[in-house]
Amino acid sequence: MKILHLFIFCLNILLSIAQSPDKLYDELFQAVQLNRIFPDSKTFCDAIPRDLTPNAIRDLYREENPQPTFNLTSFVLNHFILPNTTTIVHDKWTIEQHCHNLWPLLTRTTKHVTFSSFIDIPHPFVVPGGRFGEFYYWDTYFTMLGLLRSNQNDLINNMLENFAFLIRNMTFIPNGNRYYYAGRSQPPYFSLMTELTKQTDKYKDVLEQEYQFWMTKRNITLFDGTILNRYYDDESARPRPEAYLEDTEIANRTGITDIYVHLRAAAESGWDFSSRWMEDEGDLSTIRTADILPVDLNSLLYHLEVTLGKKDEAERRRQAIYKYMWSSEIQFFTDYNHISNKPTNRLTLAALYPLWLDIANEEQSQHVARQVESKFLRDGGVVTTLSNRSTQQWDSPNGWAPLQYITYRALLKMPAYETVARTIRDRWMSLNQRVFDDTGKMMEKYDVVNINKPAGGGEYATQDGFGWTNGVYLEMLHDQRSSNSNKYQSTTFLISFFICFYFVIHRYFFNSK
């Protein structure tokens, strides 16, 4: 009997460890979030108990809460250890040194901590910085670009192994390694990561597993039998724990019963939030992410199908992207709403994915590139969308490192737009340099329209660190130096050629005399 009780006790502990904090702490979690004990809803999600188990803390809260002298803030601070944030400023580093030197400071391990919200993974990994103390799936690809330029190959391999571990154990890579992210993934970049590191064959089995997740959990069959994919979240009926107050407030204000599914689906997209998901670009309560088949997601899945040798599936998806996501009206790739059965016709940089991943034909590419140059290019790079009413962070006037990189790479494939591509690169890097000179920091996002203003919008203050910004900067710096080196070599060759030509001609005429 004692052994049975011990077994049940241990099982209860294990079950409570592997839970999101909103489920662990129940009404205490709700009270902390709804009373805004912390300015950032994510803070309490990442806190760990000091001495007592979650059940004991919850029971103690239920006992003490009715007392007139009860103070919720004091109770939380007495019983929880709060997370740290990562802020690094070194006034003697150049921007390049900053990017290279930050990797060890952004590297973490998940040494097992009882009742932490961390999902344990076996190897070290890189976090973005600031409030983000865990890895983020799609961030990691752009971080890896910089890690390669910093010769951090062991760290890259560790991160690939972590993702393979998660796919084998969870069937997918979560948004981040926190239990409150366990209902959703993020844009599927794992095939691009393995391609980047030339290790695709090693990970074919887990790439297939990830593909099956997207094709069984995130698939939509249209009226003609076409299968395309959307973003979603398996915990769709609840507010996001890391934005509990914000989600609850918008649900209460609007009375929309299914709004949580659309907020969570937008979080899986990585574009949380953006006018591309909203019926009214100025009103977040009109968000309909789960109704939308995104052009970027389906382009990434095309790449995954090509990587896995699924030629028929890849070609069917290419044709479906042409049919449903190419708007002949605006001559641009756009998302498709499978409920209203029409394209959203929102102009966003997601349209560059079909160019980047070799889906678009020549005519489509020319139309998209022309509009990027005329409508999206600003003093600091390219702007995320053309919305002029949204206050969300994935909208104008903000620019983000991954979208600068994708746009740059997409246009670089087109000889007529190589100059535009390099202009985007150089303007973005100049903006990074200017802000770094002023603050000593690399930022999560930047205002590319008014380059003298900090970026804004969204649910939290702009963060610094910053993993994907550092990675893209180092990759662009490498390209910039290679381009300059090639120009120098070409110029040197031409000068040498003309000098030789001069002496040959001079000698010819001299000898002929």
PEUR-V42391 format. One record per residue. N is the residue number from 1. RES is the residue in one letter. OMEGA is omega in whole degrees, 0 to 359 (none if undefined). NEAR is the number of other C-alpha atoms within 8 Angstrom. Layout:
n->N res->RES omega->OMEGA near->NEAR
n->N res->RES omega->OMEGA near->NEAR
This chain:
n->1 res->M omega->179 near->4
n->2 res->K omega->180 near->5
n->3 res->I omega->179 near->6
n->4 res->L omega->178 near->7
n->5 res->H omega->179 near->8
n->6 res->L omega->179 near->8
n->7 res->F omega->180 near->8
n->8 res->I omega->179 near->8
n->9 res->F omega->181 near->8
n->10 res->C omega->180 near->8
n->11 res->L omega->178 near->8
n->12 res->N omega->178 near->8
n->13 res->I omega->181 near->8
n->14 res->L omega->179 near->8
n->15 res->L omega->181 near->8
n->16 res->S omega->178 near->10
n->17 res->I omega->187 near->10
n->18 res->A omega->179 near->10
n->19 res->Q omega->174 near->11
n->20 res->S omega->184 near->12
n->21 res->P omega->178 near->13
n->22 res->D omega->178 near->10
n->23 res->K omega->180 near->7
n->24 res->L omega->190 near->10
n->25 res->Y omega->170 near->12
n->26 res->D omega->186 near->10
n->27 res->E omega->174 near->6
n->28 res->L omega->178 near->9
n->29 res->F omega->180 near->10
n->30 res->Q omega->181 near->10
n->31 res->A omega->180 near->8
n->32 res->V omega->184 near->12
n->33 res->Q omega->185 near->13
n->34 res->L omega->176 near->8
n->35 res->N omega->180 near->6
n->36 res->R omega->175 near->10
n->37 res->I omega->176 near->8
n->38 res->F omega->180 near->9
n->39 res->P omega->182 near->5
n->40 res->D omega->182 near->8
n->41 res->S omega->182 near->14
n->42 res->K omega->186 near->9
n->43 res->T omega->183 near->11
n->44 res->F omega->178 near->10
n->45 res->C omega->184 near->13
n->46 res->D omega->178 near->11
n->47 res->A omega->177 near->12
n->48 res->I omega->181 near->10
n->49 res->P omega->180 near->11
n->50 res->R omega->188 near->8
n->51 res->D omega->186 near->5
n->52 res->L omega->174 near->8
n->53 res->T omega->177 near->8
n->54 res->P omega->179 near->11
n->55 res->N omega->180 near->8
n->56 res->A omega->178 near->8
n->57 res->I omega->180 near->11
n->58 res->R omega->178 near->11
n->59 res->D omega->179 near->8
n->60 res->L omega->177 near->8
n->61 res->Y omega->180 near->9
n->62 res->R omega->180 near->8
n->63 res->E omega->187 near->7
n->64 res->E omega->185 near->8
n->65 res->N omega->182 near->9
n->66 res->P omega->184 near->7
n->67 res->Q omega->184 near->6
n->68 res->P omega->181 near->5
n->69 res->T omega->184 near->4
n->70 res->F omega->178 near->9
n->71 res->N omega->186 near->6
n->72 res->L omega->181 near->9
n->73 res->T omega->179 near->7
n->74 res->S omega->180 near->7
n->75 res->F omega->181 near->9
n->76 res->V omega->182 near->8
n->77 res->L omega->179 near->9
n->78 res->N omega->189 near->7
n->79 res->H omega->182 near->11
n->80 res->F omega->172 near->10
n->81 res->I omega->185 near->9
n->82 res->L omega->181 near->10
n->83 res->P omega->173 near->7
n->84 res->N omega->172 near->5
n->85 res->T omega->182 near->9
n->86 res->T omega->175 near->10
n->87 res->T omega->184 near->8
n->88 res->I omega->175 near->6
n->89 res->V omega->179 near->7
n->90 res->H omega->191 near->7
n->91 res->D omega->180 near->5
n->92 res->K omega->178 near->4
n->93 res->W omega->165 near->8
n->94 res->T omega->180 near->6
n->95 res->I omega->179 near->8
n->96 res->E omega->177 near->8
n->97 res->Q omega->178 near->8
n->98 res->H omega->181 near->10
n->99 res->C omega->179 near->11
n->100 res->H omega->187 near->9
n->101 res->N omega->183 near->8
n->102 res->L omega->185 near->9
n->103 res->W omega->179 near->10
n->104 res->P omega->182 near->6
n->105 res->L omega->178 near->6
n->106 res->L omega->181 near->13
n->107 res->T omega->182 near->10
n->108 res->R omega->168 near->9
n->109 res->T omega->177 near->9
n->110 res->T omega->171 near->12
n->111 res->K omega->191 near->5
n->112 res->H omega->175 near->5
n->113 res->V omega->183 near->6
n->114 res->T omega->177 near->5
n->115 res->F omega->172 near->11
n->116 res->S omega->175 near->9
n->117 res->S omega->178 near->16
n->118 res->F omega->164 near->10
n->119 res->I omega->183 near->9
n->120 res->D omega->174 near->8
n->121 res->I omega->194 near->10
n->122 res->P omega->190 near->8
n->123 res->H omega->177 near->10
n->124 res->P omega->182 near->11
n->125 res->F omega->181 near->11
n->126 res->V omega->176 near->13
n->127 res->V omega->180 near->13
n->128 res->P omega->185 near->15
n->129 res->G omega->181 near->15
n->130 res->G omega->182 near->12
n->131 res->R omega->186 near->8
n->132 res->F omega->183 near->9
n->133 res->G omega->180 near->10
n->134 res->E omega->175 near->12
n->135 res->F omega->170 near->13
n->136 res->Y omega->192 near->11
n->137 res->Y omega->188 near->15
n->138 res->W omega->172 near->11
n->139 res->D omega->191 near->11
n->140 res->T omega->179 near->12
n->141 res->Y omega->183 near->13
n->142 res->F omega->172 near->14
n->143 res->T omega->181 near->15
n->144 res->M omega->177 near->11
n->145 res->L omega->180 near->12
n->146 res->G omega->179 near->15
n->147 res->L omega->176 near->14
n->148 res->L omega->180 near->10
n->149 res->R omega->176 near->10
n->150 res->S omega->180 near->7
n->151 res->N omega->179 near->6
n->152 res->Q omega->187 near->9
n->153 res->N omega->179 near->8
n->154 res->D omega->180 near->6
n->155 res->L omega->177 near->10
n->156 res->I omega->180 near->11
n->157 res->N omega->177 near->8
n->158 res->N omega->182 near->11
n->159 res->M omega->175 near->11
n->160 res->L omega->179 near->10
n->161 res->E omega->176 near->9
n->162 res->N omega->181 near->11
n->163 res->F omega->177 near->10
n->164 res->A omega->177 near->10
n->165 res->F omega->182 near->10
n->166 res->L omega->179 near->13
n->167 res->I omega->181 near->13
n->168 res->R omega->184 near->10
n->169 res->N omega->182 near->6
n->170 res->M omega->184 near->7
n->171 res->T omega->178 near->10
n->172 res->F omega->175 near->11
n->173 res->I omega->181 near->13
n->174 res->P omega->175 near->13
n->175 res->N omega->176 near->12
n->176 res->G omega->184 near->12
n->177 res->N omega->172 near->14
n->178 res->R omega->180 near->11
n->179 res->Y omega->179 near->12
n->180 res->Y omega->173 near->13
n->181 res->Y omega->191 near->11
n->182 res->A omega->178 near->11
n->183 res->G omega->185 near->9
n->184 res->R omega->175 near->14
n->185 res->S omega->173 near->15
n->186 res->Q omega->182 near->13
n->187 res->P omega->188 near->11
n->188 res->P omega->182 near->11
n->189 res->Y omega->186 near->10
n->190 res->F omega->179 near->9
n->191 res->S omega->177 near->12
n->192 res->L omega->176 near->9
n->193 res->M omega->180 near->11
n->194 res->T omega->176 near->12
n->195 res->E omega->180 near->9
n->196 res->L omega->184 near->7
n->197 res->T omega->178 near->7
n->198 res->K omega->181 near->6
n->199 res->Q omega->184 near->9
n->200 res->T omega->183 near->11
n->201 res->D omega->181 near->5
n->202 res->K omega->187 near->6
n->203 res->Y omega->182 near->10
n->204 res->K omega->184 near->9
n->205 res->D omega->181 near->7
n->206 res->V omega->173 near->10
n->207 res->L omega->176 near->12
n->208 res->E omega->178 near->9
n->209 res->Q omega->179 near->12
n->210 res->E omega->178 near->12
n->211 res->Y omega->180 near->11
n->212 res->Q omega->176 near->8
n->213 res->F omega->183 near->11
n->214 res->W omega->184 near->10
n->215 res->M omega->178 near->9
n->216 res->T omega->183 near->7
n->217 res->K omega->187 near->6
n->218 res->R omega->184 near->11
n->219 res->N omega->175 near->11
n->220 res->I omega->176 near->8
n->221 res->T omega->181 near->9
n->222 res->L omega->187 near->9
n->223 res->F omega->181 near->5
n->224 res->D omega->180 near->5
n->225 res->G omega->178 near->6
n->226 res->T omega->178 near->8
n->227 res->I omega->174 near->9
n->228 res->L omega->190 near->12
n->229 res->N omega->182 near->13
n->230 res->R omega->170 near->13
n->231 res->Y omega->183 near->14
n->232 res->Y omega->175 near->14
n->233 res->D omega->183 near->12
n->234 res->D omega->176 near->6
n->235 res->E omega->196 near->8
n->236 res->S omega->185 near->10
n->237 res->A omega->187 near->7
n->238 res->R omega->171 near->7
n->239 res->P omega->174 near->11
n->240 res->R omega->180 near->10
n->241 res->P omega->184 near->12
n->242 res->E omega->175 near->9
n->243 res->A omega->190 near->12
n->244 res->Y omega->181 near->13
n->245 res->L omega->182 near->10
n->246 res->E omega->180 near->8
n->247 res->D omega->181 near->12
n->248 res->T omega->181 near->9
n->249 res->E omega->182 near->8
n->250 res->I omega->177 near->9
n->251 res->A omega->180 near->13
n->252 res->N omega->183 near->8
n->253 res->R omega->186 near->6
n->254 res->T omega->184 near->7
n->255 res->G omega->180 near->6
n->256 res->I omega->189 near->7
n->257 res->T omega->185 near->6
n->258 res->D omega->186 near->7
n->259 res->I omega->181 near->11
n->260 res->Y omega->181 near->14
n->261 res->V omega->182 near->14
n->262 res->H omega->175 near->13
n->263 res->L omega->180 near->12
n->264 res->R omega->179 near->14
n->265 res->A omega->177 near->14
n->266 res->A omega->177 near->16
n->267 res->A omega->177 near->11
n->268 res->E omega->181 near->15
n->269 res->S omega->188 near->11
n->270 res->G omega->180 near->9
n->271 res->W omega->180 near->9
n->272 res->D omega->5 near->12
n->273 res->F omega->184 near->11
n->274 res->S omega->177 near->13
n->275 res->S omega->180 near->16
n->276 res->R omega->180 near->8
n->277 res->W omega->192 near->11
n->278 res->M omega->176 near->14
n->279 res->E omega->174 near->9
n->280 res->D omega->189 near->9
n->281 res->E omega->179 near->12
n->282 res->G omega->187 near->8
n->283 res->D omega->182 near->10
n->284 res->L omega->181 near->9
n->285 res->S omega->178 near->9
n->286 res->T omega->181 near->8
n->287 res->I omega->181 near->13
n->288 res->R omega->188 near->11
n->289 res->T omega->185 near->12
n->290 res->A omega->177 near->12
n->291 res->D omega->191 near->9
n->292 res->I omega->173 near->14
n->293 res->L omega->189 near->15
n->294 res->P omega->181 near->12
n->295 res->V omega->181 near->16
n->296 res->D omega->179 near->10
n->297 res->L omega->182 near->13
n->298 res->N omega->173 near->13
n->299 res->S omega->178 near->12
n->300 res->L omega->179 near->13
n->301 res->L omega->171 near->10
n->302 res->Y omega->179 near->11
n->303 res->H omega->178 near->12
n->304 res->L omega->178 near->11
n->305 res->E omega->177 near->13
n->306 res->V omega->180 near->10
n->307 res->T omega->182 near->9
n->308 res->L omega->179 near->9
n->309 res->G omega->179 near->6
n->310 res->K omega->189 near->9
n->311 res->K omega->181 near->8
n->312 res->D omega->180 near->6
n->313 res->E omega->181 near->8
n->314 res->A omega->180 near->12
n->315 res->E omega->176 near->8
n->316 res->R omega->179 near->8
n->317 res->R omega->177 near->12
n->318 res->R omega->181 near->10
n->319 res->Q omega->178 near->8
n->320 res->A omega->176 near->11
n->321 res->I omega->176 near->11
n->322 res->Y omega->187 near->9
n->323 res->K omega->189 near->7
n->324 res->Y omega->188 near->10
n->325 res->M omega->172 near->13
n->326 res->W omega->180 near->11
n->327 res->S omega->177 near->12
n->328 res->S omega->180 near->6
n->329 res->E omega->183 near->4
n->330 res->I omega->177 near->6
n->331 res->Q omega->186 near->10
n->332 res->F omega->172 near->12
n->333 res->F omega->183 near->14
n->334 res->T omega->177 near->17
n->335 res->D omega->181 near->13
n->336 res->Y omega->178 near->14
n->337 res->N omega->186 near->12
n->338 res->H omega->175 near->10
n->339 res->I omega->178 near->6
n->340 res->S omega->180 near->5
n->341 res->N omega->175 near->7
n->342 res->K omega->178 near->8
n->343 res->P omega->179 near->11
n->344 res->T omega->180 near->9
n->345 res->N omega->173 near->8
n->346 res->R omega->179 near->7
n->347 res->L omega->180 near->10
n->348 res->T omega->179 near->10
n->349 res->L omega->172 near->11
n->350 res->A omega->180 near->10
n->351 res->A omega->182 near->14
n->352 res->L omega->180 near->12
n->353 res->Y omega->179 near->14
n->354 res->P omega->176 near->13
n->355 res->L omega->182 near->12
n->356 res->W omega->186 near->12
n->357 res->L omega->170 near->10
n->358 res->D omega->175 near->7
n->359 res->I omega->184 near->9
n->360 res->A omega->172 near->9
n->361 res->N omega->187 near->7
n->362 res->E omega->182 near->6
n->363 res->E omega->178 near->6
n->364 res->Q omega->181 near->10
n->365 res->S omega->180 near->10
n->366 res->Q omega->180 near->8
n->367 res->H omega->181 near->10
n->368 res->V omega->182 near->13
n->369 res->A omega->180 near->10
n->370 res->R omega->181 near->8
n->371 res->Q omega->174 near->9
n->372 res->V omega->181 near->10
n->373 res->E omega->187 near->9
n->374 res->S omega->188 near->7
n->375 res->K omega->187 near->7
n->376 res->F omega->185 near->12
n->377 res->L omega->181 near->11
n->378 res->R omega->184 near->9
n->379 res->D omega->183 near->9
n->380 res->G omega->183 near->15
n->381 res->G omega->179 near->15
n->382 res->V omega->182 near->12
n->383 res->V omega->190 near->16
n->384 res->T omega->177 near->15
n->385 res->T omega->179 near->12
n->386 res->L omega->180 near->11
n->387 res->S omega->178 near->9
n->388 res->N omega->179 near->5
n->389 res->R omega->183 near->6
n->390 res->S omega->173 near->12
n->391 res->T omega->181 near->8
n->392 res->Q omega->188 near->11
n->393 res->Q omega->178 near->12
n->394 res->W omega->179 near->13
n->395 res->D omega->173 near->15
n->396 res->S omega->11 near->14
n->397 res->P omega->188 near->11
n->398 res->N omega->171 near->16
n->399 res->G omega->184 near->17
n->400 res->W omega->184 near->11
n->401 res->A omega->183 near->11
n->402 res->P omega->182 near->10
n->403 res->L omega->172 near->11
n->404 res->Q omega->183 near->14
n->405 res->Y omega->182 near->10
n->406 res->I omega->180 near->11
n->407 res->T omega->178 near->12
n->408 res->Y omega->182 near->12
n->409 res->R omega->180 near->10
n->410 res->A omega->182 near->13
n->411 res->L omega->180 near->14
n->412 res->L omega->179 near->11
n->413 res->K omega->185 near->8
n->414 res->M omega->184 near->8
n->415 res->P omega->182 near->6
n->416 res->A omega->184 near->5
n->417 res->Y omega->178 near->11
n->418 res->E omega->179 near->11
n->419 res->T omega->177 near->7
n->420 res->V omega->179 near->9
n->421 res->A omega->181 near->13
n->422 res->R omega->175 near->10
n->423 res->T omega->177 near->9
n->424 res->I omega->179 near->14
n->425 res->R omega->185 near->13
n->426 res->D omega->179 near->9
n->427 res->R omega->179 near->11
n->428 res->W omega->180 near->12
n->429 res->M omega->178 near->10
n->430 res->S omega->177 near->9
n->431 res->L omega->175 near->11
n->432 res->N omega->182 near->9
n->433 res->Q omega->182 near->9
n->434 res->R omega->180 near->8
n->435 res->V omega->178 near->11
n->436 res->F omega->179 near->11
n->437 res->D omega->182 near->7
n->438 res->D omega->191 near->6
n->439 res->T omega->186 near->7
n->440 res->G omega->185 near->10
n->441 res->K omega->166 near->10
n->442 res->M omega->190 near->12
n->443 res->M omega->177 near->11
n->444 res->E omega->181 near->13
n->445 res->K omega->184 near->11
n->446 res->Y omega->170 near->11
n->447 res->D omega->183 near->15
n->448 res->V omega->179 near->16
n->449 res->V omega->174 near->11
n->450 res->N omega->190 near->9
n->451 res->I omega->176 near->11
n->452 res->N omega->180 near->5
n->453 res->K omega->173 near->6
n->454 res->P omega->177 near->7
n->455 res->A omega->181 near->10
n->456 res->G omega->181 near->9
n->457 res->G omega->175 near->8
n->458 res->G omega->188 near->10
n->459 res->E omega->185 near->6
n->460 res->Y omega->180 near->6
n->461 res->A omega->177 near->6
n->462 res->T omega->184 near->9
n->463 res->Q omega->176 near->11
n->464 res->D omega->182 near->11
n->465 res->G omega->334 near->17
n->466 res->F omega->193 near->13
n->467 res->G omega->186 near->15
n->468 res->W omega->176 near->15
n->469 res->T omega->177 near->15
n->470 res->N omega->183 near->13
n->471 res->G omega->180 near->15
n->472 res->V omega->179 near->15
n->473 res->Y omega->181 near->10
n->474 res->L omega->178 near->13
n->475 res->E omega->178 near->11
n->476 res->M omega->177 near->10
n->477 res->L omega->177 near->8
n->478 res->H omega->179 near->9
n->479 res->D omega->182 near->8
n->480 res->Q omega->180 near->8
n->481 res->R omega->178 near->8
n->482 res->S omega->179 near->8
n->483 res->S omega->179 near->8
n->484 res->N omega->178 near->8
n->485 res->S omega->179 near->8
n->486 res->N omega->177 near->8
n->487 res->K omega->180 near->8
n->488 res->Y omega->180 near->8
n->489 res->Q omega->179 near->8
n->490 res->S omega->180 near->8
n->491 res->T omega->179 near->8
n->492 res->T omega->179 near->8
n->493 res->F omega->181 near->8
n->494 res->L omega->179 near->8
n->495 res->I omega->180 near->8
n->496 res->S omega->180 near->8
n->497 res->F omega->183 near->8
n->498 res->F omega->176 near->8
n->499 res->I omega->179 near->8
n->500 res->C omega->180 near->8
n->501 res->F omega->180 near->8
n->502 res->Y omega->183 near->8
n->503 res->F omega->178 near->8
n->504 res->V omega->180 near->8
n->505 res->I omega->181 near->8
n->506 res->H omega->182 near->8
n->507 res->R omega->180 near->8
n->508 res->Y omega->181 near->8
n->509 res->F omega->180 near->8
n->510 res->F omega->181 near->7
n->511 res->N omega->182 near->6
n->512 res->S omega->177 near->5
n->513 res->K omega->none near->4
